[in-house]
Amino acid sequence: MIVRQEYDNKNIYIRRLCLAAGLLLVALLQNTVGLLPSAFGIRAMPLIPAAVCVAMFERELPGMFYGVFAGLLWDGTSASGGNFHAVLLTIVAFTCGVLITHVMRNNFLTAILLSAGALFLYESCCFVRDIVIGGHLDAAYKILTFYIPSGLYSLLFLPVLYFPIRALEKRFADR
């Protein structure tokens, strides 16, 4: 019995280490200029779908900590400061974990819906931050020319993120 419990714990540690390394890799891809193609100033934000996918499989509390980790990785290279991304991704990851645990099924369609909702929330928060708090009058222009196209571009990374995370979860599932 003790040997079985140690084996289960080993699987949990390996799985969580792989997920953290995956988020670190996604953060490097997102935050390093030139690694992901960009057109007309549109950048991908794959950390948002990555945090959603991890939270869908890890559920509420562990997913929330992965959201904090992903947000801190993003804030480490962001000029805005204030831990904006860490707070936002924490809320998103926790909410996704709760929804998957109590309301929704964990499948690719749900991942699309939750990622699109998270990207919409991110864009809305950036709009409020730029218009209301920042006083920038060009925020509506930025929404139409940067945030919405970037959100759609970020959704293209969802299959590349969801299916490997699902395979990792199945490989190291608690038995």
N, C-alpha and C positions, 0 to 999 in steps of 0.2 A: 504494500500500500504506500509506503513512504517513497519507494523507488518510482512508482507511478506518479505521485504528486510532484517529485522533483523533475520528472520528464515533462509534465504539463507546464510547470513554471519555466522550464528551459524554453519551451515553445513560445510562451508568452513573451519572454525577454527577447528572443530572436525576432519574433514578429514586430514587436514595438521598436526595436533597434532598426530593423529594415524600414519601417514606416518613417521613422525620424530621418534616416539617411535619404529616403526618397523625397521627403519634404525639403531637405537641404539641397538635393540635386535640382529640384524644381525651382527653388529660390535662386540658385546659381544661374539656371537657364533664364529665369525671368529678369533678374537684376543685372546680368552682364550684357552690356551693349554689344549687339552684333551676333549673339548666339541664336536668337530667334529672329526670323525675318520680320521686318516691319515695312509697311507701305504707307506713304502719306502721313507719317507720324503716328500711325496706329500701332500700339504695342499690345502684346498678349499679357494677360494677368492669370497665368495658370495656377498660381497659389490659391486662388479662391476655389476653383473646382477641386483642386487637390485636397484642401482642407475639408470640403464638403464630402468627398469620397471617403476619406479616412474616418471622419465622424460618422458616416453611415455604417461603417463596419465596426468601429470601436465603441459606438454608443455615446451616452451623455458625458460622463466625467473624463474618461481618457480622451475622447474626441475634443472636449473643451481644451484640454492641455495641449493637444496637437494644434488646435486653433491658435492658442497663445504662442506656441513655438513658431508656427508659420508667420503669424503677424509680427513677431519680434524679428524674424529674419528679414521680413519686408521693411520694417521700420528702421532696421540697421543701415539700409542703403537709401532710405527715403529722405528727401529734403524737408518734408513737411514737419516731421517730428511729432511729439506729443503722444506717441504710441497709438495713433489713430487706427492703424491696420491691426495691431494686436487686440485692441478692444473690439473692433468690428469682427474679426475672424473668430474671436472667442465666442461672441454672441451667436454668430452664424453656425459654428461647429456644435455648440451646445444645443441650439434649436434643432439642427438636423438630427443629432443623436436622439433627442426626445421624440421628434416626429417619427423616426424610423422605429423606435422602440414601442411607441404607443398607438400610432395612427397609420403609418404607411408601410408598404412592403419595400424591401431592399432589392431593387432591380434597376436596370439601365434607364428606363423611362423616368423613374423617380429621381435618379441622379441628374438627369437633364432638367427636370422641373426645379429641384432644389438648387442646382448650380445657377440656373437662369434667375431664380429668385434672389440668390445671394449676390449675383452680379448686378441685378437691378437695385438691390439695397445699397451696394457699394456705390453705384453711380449716383443714386439719390443722396446719399450722405456726402459724397464729394460735391454735388451740386449745392447742397445746403451750406457746406463748409466754404465753398468759393463765393456764393452769392451773399448769404446772410452774414456769415462771420467775417469772410475775407473782403467783402465789398467789391469783388471783381465783376464788372459789368459784362464781360465776355464769357461768363460761365455757361449761358445757354448755347452759345456757339460751340464751346468745348464739349458740351453734352452731345450735340449733334455730330460733331466732327471727330471727337476722340473717344468719349466714354461708351457710347452705344456701339460704334464699330469695334472698339476694343473688347467689349463684352461679348459680342458675337464671335469675334476671333478667338477669344478665350474658350468659348464653348467647343471649338473645334478640337481642343486638347482633351476633352472629356473622355473619349474612348481610350486614348493613350494612357490616361490616368486610372479610370475606373476598372478596366479589365485586369491590369497587373495587380492592383490592390486587392481585387476580389480573389485572384489566384493565390496571392500571398496569404490572405485570410483563410482560404480553404486549405492551403498547405500546412499552415501552423495553427489550425483550429483547435480549440480546447476539446479534447476527446474524452 
